[in-house]
Amino acid sequence: MSYQTITLREVEPADLETLYVQQLDPEANRMAAFVHKDPTDKVAFHAHWAKILTLPRVTNRIIVADDQIVGHIACFPDGDHMEVTYWLGREFWGQGLATQALKLLLELIKDRPMFARTACDNLGSLRVLQKCGFSIIDQDKGYAHGRGTDTEEYILRLD
């Protein structure tokens, strides 16, 4: 499907149910790898969102394509630098929506350098980041709840 309009908007309380349902997808959790321990824990999900929506220097946005919520994207401080993350419902993968959303977020957030992480085998996310100017600068390995095992990940940087 081709979408005419891709926008980012503030997160509204009513959006959280859509985001919760999206993050229940087992394949999306496996691909994202570094996710919460129990994606079915709705209380933990809402507590997490209640916290991140009030943190200073954290930018959370809903990704909207033709008036439909397709996912969310965020920028947050990680130590002394900013990092970006995003999640799209699986039915929206492979359509260029993440790339467009990340470009919009990077116009909004001017902090550089900006960092991102992706599982090494998450080629779709790696392509999104590279299309937006991120370059691989390092590799790490950590336990990934979405896979139940240690997983290699790339660390990327945008100057």
Rosetta silent file (secondary structure, phi, psi, omega in degrees, C-alpha in Angstrom):
SEQUENCE: MSYQTITLREVEPADLETLYVQQLDPEANRMAAFVHKDPTDKVAFHAHWAKILTLPRVTNRIIVADDQIVGHIACFPDGDHMEVTYWLGREFWGQGLATQALKLLLELIKDRPMFARTACDNLGSLRVLQKCGFSIIDQDKGYAHGRGTDTEEYILRLD
SCORE:     score description
SCORE:     0.000 S_00000001
   1 L     0.000  143.863  178.065    0.000    0.000    0.000 S_00000001
   2 L  -108.566  129.359 -178.429    1.167    3.507   -0.742 S_00000001
   3 L  -101.952  141.877 -178.381    0.507    6.234    1.809 S_00000001
   4 L   -84.269  -40.308 -173.078    0.014    9.860    0.862 S_00000001
   5 L  -130.036  125.019  174.930    0.770   11.561    4.176 S_00000001
   6 E  -116.709  124.586  179.480    3.205   10.555    6.910 S_00000001
   7 E  -135.595  162.145  171.625    3.199   12.707   10.045 S_00000001
   8 E  -115.836  138.501  176.124    4.427   12.613   13.611 S_00000001
   9 E  -140.415  166.375  178.118    2.240   13.848   16.431 S_00000001
  10 E   -59.772  150.155  175.871    2.242   13.912   20.223 S_00000001
  11 L   -75.139  132.595  176.367    1.248   10.700   21.995 S_00000001
  12 L  -111.919  150.240 -179.067   -2.324   10.747   23.288 S_00000001
  13 L   -50.853  -38.505 -178.704   -3.666    8.396   25.995 S_00000001
  14 L   -66.366  -19.124  179.964   -5.976    6.689   23.484 S_00000001
  15 H   -71.416  -25.427 -170.717   -2.935    5.728   21.350 S_00000001
  16 H   -62.746  -32.662  178.602   -1.535    3.414   23.993 S_00000001
  17 H   -64.350  -41.164  177.288   -3.942    0.552   23.283 S_00000001
  18 H   -63.244  -44.445  179.756   -2.816    0.455   19.641 S_00000001
  19 H   -64.387  -38.736  178.259    0.839    0.507   20.692 S_00000001
  20 H   -61.651  -47.385 -179.810    0.205   -2.242   23.246 S_00000001
  21 H   -62.369  -41.892  179.599   -1.420   -4.492   20.641 S_00000001
  22 H   -60.211  -40.069 -175.743    1.412   -3.839   18.169 S_00000001
  23 L   -81.524    2.035  173.923    4.063   -4.863   20.676 S_00000001
  24 L   -82.349  -15.345 -175.930    2.319   -8.183   21.384 S_00000001
  25 L   -63.734  115.889 -178.018    3.395   -9.521   17.961 S_00000001
  26 H   -59.359  -39.078 -179.648    5.907  -12.367   18.582 S_00000001
  27 H   -67.929  -38.395  177.460    7.702  -11.832   15.245 S_00000001
  28 H   -65.441  -39.561  177.359    8.062   -8.104   15.919 S_00000001
  29 H   -65.318  -41.058  178.170    9.492   -8.868   19.361 S_00000001
  30 H   -63.224  -43.315 -177.974   11.944  -11.369   17.884 S_00000001
  31 H   -67.613  -45.832  179.840   13.058   -8.879   15.252 S_00000001
  32 H   -66.470  -33.837  174.589   13.372   -5.957   17.684 S_00000001
  33 L    70.658  -62.509 -173.407   15.150   -8.352   20.092 S_00000001
  34 L   -90.594   78.584 -175.419   15.854   -5.864   22.894 S_00000001
  35 L  -121.406  179.442  178.536   12.346   -5.506   24.272 S_00000001
  36 L   -66.189  153.906 -175.057   10.667   -5.718   27.669 S_00000001
  37 L   -56.988  -44.317 -178.072   10.821   -9.020   29.503 S_00000001
  38 L  -130.561   94.372 -177.610    7.075   -9.708   29.251 S_00000001
  39 L   -64.894  -14.658  179.394    5.310   -7.838   26.428 S_00000001
  40 L   -85.310   -7.517 -178.796    1.942   -9.192   27.619 S_00000001
  41 L   -77.721   95.231 -174.878    2.234   -7.407   30.998 S_00000001
  42 H   -68.215  -33.056  178.119   -0.205   -4.554   30.392 S_00000001
  43 H   -64.419  -45.738  178.227    0.387   -2.989   33.826 S_00000001
  44 H   -64.406  -39.350  177.866    4.145   -2.792   33.152 S_00000001
  45 H   -57.597  -50.619 -178.104    3.458   -1.446   29.647 S_00000001
  46 H   -68.427  -35.225  176.480    1.318    1.402   30.980 S_00000001
  47 H   -64.294  -41.478  178.156    3.754    2.131   33.824 S_00000001
  48 H   -60.780  -47.930 -179.263    6.595    2.359   31.299 S_00000001
  49 H   -66.827  -37.262  177.395    4.648    4.782   29.093 S_00000001
  50 H   -59.967  -38.995  179.699    3.512    6.860   32.074 S_00000001
  51 H   -70.703  -52.187 -172.779    7.166    7.271   32.996 S_00000001
  52 H   -70.180  -21.846  178.241    8.635    7.993   29.550 S_00000001
  53 L   -76.296  -10.696 -179.626    5.939   10.506   28.675 S_00000001
  54 L  -112.772   -4.620 -178.056    7.032   12.704   31.586 S_00000001
  55 L   -71.686  137.722  175.432   10.812   12.426   31.333 S_00000001
  56 L   -68.770  150.317  176.975   12.695   15.591   30.363 S_00000001
  57 L    68.447    6.787  175.480   14.595   15.516   27.075 S_00000001
  58 L  -101.548  128.188  177.252   12.574   12.534   25.824 S_00000001
  59 E  -112.376  117.021  176.808   10.635   13.062   22.617 S_00000001
  60 E  -115.493  133.784  178.305    7.916   10.500   21.881 S_00000001
  61 E  -137.263  148.802  172.064    5.794   10.701   18.758 S_00000001
  62 E   -88.752  135.598  175.568    3.068    8.648   17.132 S_00000001
  63 E   -92.743  122.680 -177.854    3.712    7.809   13.477 S_00000001
  64 E  -119.578  128.964  175.699    0.558    8.435   11.453 S_00000001
  65 E  -121.042  116.514 -178.499    0.085    7.376    7.823 S_00000001
  66 L    47.498   51.816  176.280   -3.083    8.654    6.167 S_00000001
  67 L    68.108   14.369  178.511   -4.783    9.122    9.558 S_00000001
  68 E  -116.770  133.345  176.322   -3.841    5.608   10.734 S_00000001
  69 E   -71.382  121.696  178.813   -1.455    4.912   13.635 S_00000001
  70 E  -109.126  -14.454  178.974    1.364    2.778   12.265 S_00000001
  71 E   166.179 -159.124  178.006    3.741    2.964   15.233 S_00000001
  72 E  -143.092  161.113 -179.018    5.820    5.254   17.396 S_00000001
  73 E  -143.674  146.993 -176.429    9.258    6.823   17.358 S_00000001
  74 E  -147.986  157.355  172.976   11.309    8.370   20.134 S_00000001
  75 E  -131.068  132.535 -174.147   14.541   10.144   20.946 S_00000001
  76 E  -147.178  153.456  176.634   15.958    9.887   24.466 S_00000001
  77 E   -74.561  135.628  174.258   19.157   10.596   26.387 S_00000001
  78 E  -129.679   97.368 -172.995   21.398    7.585   26.938 S_00000001
  79 L    69.002 -124.979 -177.246   24.261    8.709   29.112 S_00000001
  80 L   -98.545   12.821  178.784   25.829   11.757   27.483 S_00000001
  81 E  -136.205  169.092  178.947   24.279   11.300   24.045 S_00000001
  82 E   -98.290  145.031  179.525   20.875   11.036   22.391 S_00000001
  83 E  -130.497  150.692 -179.381   19.532    7.793   20.977 S_00000001
  84 E  -114.823  148.343  175.746   16.630    7.065   18.661 S_00000001
  85 E  -146.038  156.668  178.223   14.220    4.124   18.682 S_00000001
  86 E  -156.004  161.542  179.258   11.074    3.230   16.755 S_00000001
  87 E  -149.465  128.138  174.269    8.451    0.521   16.413 S_00000001
  88 E  -120.157  144.377  171.633    6.002   -0.100   13.600 S_00000001
  89 L   -57.483  142.456 -173.749    3.209   -2.631   13.500 S_00000001
  90 H   -57.764  -32.265  179.938    4.363   -5.567   11.377 S_00000001
  91 H   -65.125  -10.307 -179.110    1.674   -4.942    8.765 S_00000001
  92 H  -106.409    1.837  179.851    3.442   -1.646    8.011 S_00000001
  93 L   -67.549  151.847  171.841    6.965   -3.038    7.539 S_00000001
  94 L    74.165   17.528 -177.975    8.733   -2.707    4.212 S_00000001
  95 L  -116.182    6.504  179.326    6.769    0.313    2.985 S_00000001
  96 L    83.522    3.575 -175.626    9.252    3.079    3.730 S_00000001
  97 H   -70.430  -40.031  179.050    7.250    4.401    6.689 S_00000001
  98 H   -64.386  -40.918  179.052   10.012    3.992    9.276 S_00000001
  99 H   -62.313  -46.209  179.651   12.476    5.812    7.021 S_00000001
 100 H   -63.963  -41.059  179.899   10.054    8.696    6.493 S_00000001
 101 H   -65.578  -41.494  179.447    9.241    8.874   10.201 S_00000001
 102 H   -65.454  -39.092  176.774   12.917    8.880   11.172 S_00000001
 103 H   -61.027  -40.937  177.871   13.645   11.665    8.690 S_00000001
 104 H   -65.078  -41.692  179.300   10.836   13.714   10.254 S_00000001
 105 H   -64.917  -39.407 -179.536   12.148   13.073   13.758 S_00000001
 106 H   -68.687  -24.084  172.036   15.677   14.060   12.742 S_00000001
 107 H   -72.735  -34.073 -178.519   14.307   17.366   11.435 S_00000001
 108 H   -76.561  -42.268 -177.288   12.626   17.905   14.803 S_00000001
 109 L  -104.831  113.817 -174.730   15.580   16.856   16.994 S_00000001
 110 L   -94.733   -6.144 -179.797   18.794   18.622   16.031 S_00000001
 111 L   -56.141  130.970  173.478   21.077   17.072   18.693 S_00000001
 112 L  -141.285  145.834    2.136   24.114   15.441   17.122 S_00000001
 113 L   -72.042  157.557  175.715   25.681   13.060   17.320 S_00000001
 114 E  -118.419  142.666 -177.879   22.642   10.815   17.482 S_00000001
 115 E  -119.066  161.553  175.587   22.944    7.098   18.138 S_00000001
 116 E  -152.180  160.694  176.885   20.826    4.028   17.397 S_00000001
 117 E  -134.363  146.556  174.093   21.041    0.299   17.971 S_00000001
 118 E  -152.497  144.572  174.398   19.670   -2.632   16.017 S_00000001
 119 E   -56.178  139.710 -175.206   20.078   -6.377   16.134 S_00000001
 120 L   -58.091  -30.324 -179.131   22.688   -7.306   13.510 S_00000001
 121 L   -93.210    5.170  176.255   20.217   -9.500   11.633 S_00000001
 122 L   -87.616   75.511 -173.214   17.461   -6.864   11.603 S_00000001
 123 H   -64.665  -31.372  177.858   18.298   -5.823    8.064 S_00000001
 124 H   -63.565  -47.238  179.388   15.144   -3.742    7.624 S_00000001
 125 H   -67.112  -39.325  177.275   15.962   -1.525   10.591 S_00000001
 126 H   -59.116  -43.296  178.315   19.604   -1.337    9.558 S_00000001
 127 H   -62.720  -42.738  178.432   18.536   -0.098    6.092 S_00000001
 128 H   -56.362  -50.996 -177.496   16.228    2.524    7.646 S_00000001
 129 H   -62.678  -43.794 -179.160   19.047    3.882    9.792 S_00000001
 130 H   -67.794  -36.826  176.264   21.589    3.896    6.968 S_00000001
 131 H   -61.704  -27.348 -179.355   19.149    5.635    4.578 S_00000001
 132 L   -94.029    9.405  172.756   18.868    8.378    7.200 S_00000001
 133 L    98.827    0.117  177.676   22.644    8.830    7.413 S_00000001
 134 L   -74.808  144.899  177.189   23.552    6.596   10.365 S_00000001
 135 E  -125.238  143.630  176.963   26.782    4.600   10.101 S_00000001
 136 E   -67.290  128.044  178.417   27.826    1.501   11.995 S_00000001
 137 E  -119.611  -15.396 -177.028   30.527    2.430   14.510 S_00000001
 138 E  -166.454  174.573  177.358   30.615   -0.584   16.803 S_00000001
 139 E  -136.021  148.595 -179.721   29.061   -3.884   17.750 S_00000001
 140 E  -140.531  170.557  177.433   27.833   -5.156   21.108 S_00000001
 141 E  -141.705  133.186  179.597   26.232   -8.276   22.499 S_00000001
 142 E  -155.292  168.026  179.742   23.608   -8.500   25.190 S_00000001
 143 E   -72.116  129.068 -179.139   20.693  -10.541   26.412 S_00000001
 144 E  -113.116  112.296  179.764   17.612   -9.958   24.250 S_00000001
 145 L   -60.117  -32.955 -179.164   14.271  -10.763   25.882 S_00000001
 146 L   -66.533  -14.035 -179.830   12.625  -10.886   22.441 S_00000001
 147 L  -123.403  -14.513 -179.647   14.806  -13.873   21.586 S_00000001
 148 L    70.140   25.901 -178.318   15.588  -15.374   24.961 S_00000001
 149 E  -159.098  166.133  173.045   19.313  -15.394   24.219 S_00000001
 150 E   -65.057  140.719 -174.988   22.358  -13.184   23.825 S_00000001
 151 E  -137.855  136.269  175.840   22.131  -11.252   20.567 S_00000001
 152 E   -74.925  141.056  175.870   24.640   -9.248   18.553 S_00000001
 153 E  -138.180  149.656  172.795   23.689   -5.661   17.830 S_00000001
 154 E   -88.808  145.640  169.269   25.114   -2.816   15.803 S_00000001
 155 E  -109.444  127.468 -177.146   25.673    0.593   17.321 S_00000001
 156 E  -119.975  155.877 -177.830   25.170    3.370   14.784 S_00000001
 157 E  -136.754  142.184  173.624   25.937    7.077   14.813 S_00000001
 158 E  -122.171  121.657  179.198   24.677   10.104   12.912 S_00000001
 159 L   -92.855    0.000    0.000   26.861   13.232   13.015 S_00000001
